[in-house]
Structures are given as structure tokens and as C-alpha cells.
Amino acid sequence: MKTSKTTYGIIGYPVEHSLSPLMHHAAFKAMGVEAEYKLFPLKEEELDGFFTNLHEKSSPIFGLNVTVPYKETVVKYMDSLSPFAQKVNAVNTIVISDDRRLIGHNTDGPGFLTHLTELGFNTRDRRIAIFGAGGTTRAIIVVLCLLPARPKTIRIYNRTKENLDKLLKDLAERCDTSIVQAVASVDELDIELADLLINTTSVGMKPDDVPLVSEEVLHRDMLVYDVIYSPQETKLLQMGKKKGAKVSNGLGMLFYQGVLALQHWADMPVNEKIKVKMREGLMEGLNKI
Ligand code: ATR
């Protein structure tokens, strides 16, 4: 990480509501690093120019996060990819080297796994059910499939089956997805038998959203994980709680993907003191939403 004033930031569209600036500014302050973290709301047609400029020696930008809808789009701009980002075929963190080479990483998968571990969930031989087939599911599938403690099954349901089929076809070319199965209805997810249910869709963000699953199939021997963190407790999590399940929102995943991104930029582990500050920054932002 540079010591003179450098720029980090997030690209996406929209990015106005991102909590990443608060998290990273808190980290920079705690580390004594003179750096800023900016929002870069970019339209699709602005991407070529933005990435061309990143190669300029005069650019102050040394690291970026990437969010919806560009995590897959930016892969083509990278000079190299980490082995994990290559398998996911999506990038949420970019390191820009001194010679202006762009190295793409994906910290969404490891961020999720770190949080899952923190929650005390052991993945070995477990049955996992997932709602959604977007960028988050993409990263979660790959990280789970690469684990030595492999789950028994990962069953996935998505509103648009073709999107799920396309995702799984792409991932099957990159890693062993033999434990993954696409299903055509919520019933076929077999949630009654699942040890972990993950919602990666945006259903639950709005107050009148109806959860994709009925309360009856949730049970006390499972973890219900909603990647949504605003609201902090979706209806899905409320239902899970009512049935005695362990529940978690996605704040931990957001936090750890940020910590891991910072580690890539700093090229060293982020200590506990800095993590505490990052979490405080995150909570400050969340309480303002
Ligand atoms: P992310 O990168 O956060 O995963 P995304 O790539 O936009 O976000 O993915 C959104 C996911 O939420 C998709 O799986 C989408 O389903 P479709 O493939 O059918 O679009 C799912 N999703 C969004 N709104 C939904 C809704 N109202 N009901 C069910 N699924 C929904």
C-alpha cells in the first residue's frame, strides 16, 4: 500500500449506497495511510475509457472494488487473475501494481466462507440449498466446491431457470461442480433436509417482499443465511428464528470481503485493531440507511 496520498474506490452502477467507503476510510485512518476511497458510478460505455486510464503512470488509483453489474464484465480488462477469480470468472477486487498492471481477485467467496466459519458452520457432508443465480451465488458455489470439507449437495433454485443453467454450465468448465444441482421449483430444494439455506436474491430488501419459501419447511437444525443486510433482519430470517433455526444476515460477508480486499491492496494481513475500526465504520453506515 502506498504511503503518499493514493486513491482506492468502487466501480459499479449504482454505487451511491455502498458502505465500502466508510469501512475503508476507517481502515486507512487506523493504519495511518493517507488515502481516499471514492465512488465511481460508471455507465457501461464508460468502462473502456476508465480502464485505459488506469494503465496511465499518472493515475493515482492503486486499488478498486467492483460491484453489480460489472463483476463479470471487468474480467476482460485484467492483465492477470488470481486462481480463485479465474475459477469464479468474476472480479470484485482489483490490485494495480506499480507498473500499472491490473490483477483481478474475488474476495466474495472467501468473505462468505470466513463468515460461515465464524458462525461455526462446518460444511463437510452438509446439504446446502440456495436461492438465486447471480454474482453472489457464483462466488459461493466455487468456494464451496473447492473446499476440502466438501458439502454433500448444493441444490439451487432460481426464478429464471435459464440463468441458473447458464451459470452452472460456465462454472462446470472451471471447477468440479459435481455436487451442484439445479432444481426447477422451491419444493425440489428439499429445504426440510437442508443444513444451510442461503438467499442471494434481492427478495426481502423491500418491506412488502414475500419470502421465496414458506415457514413450514424451515427447521431448528439449520442455518438460514440471507446475504441481505439492509434490513438487518429480513422476513426470511424472522421466519427462521421463529422455527428455532440459527440465522444470519450478510453483513459478515460484506465485512470480510472488504477485509480481504484491503489485505490484497496492503499486501499484508489486516490486524484485529484495524478490523474493529472497519466494523465500526460499517455499522455507522448501516445505521444511517
Ligand atoms: P448479485 O450479484 O448480488 O447476486 P444479481 O447478479 O443481480 O445480484 O442476481 C440477482 C439474483 O436475484 C438473480 O438470481 C435473480 O433471478 P433472475 O435470474 O430470475 O433474474 C434473483 N432475483 C431478483 N429479483 C427476484 C425476485 N423478485 N424473485 C426471485 N428472484 C429474484
Residues whose N, C-alpha, C, O or C-beta is under 5 A from the ligand:
A	BS01	ATR	V68 G132 A133 G134 G135 T136 T137 N158 R159 T160 N163 T200 T201 S202 V203
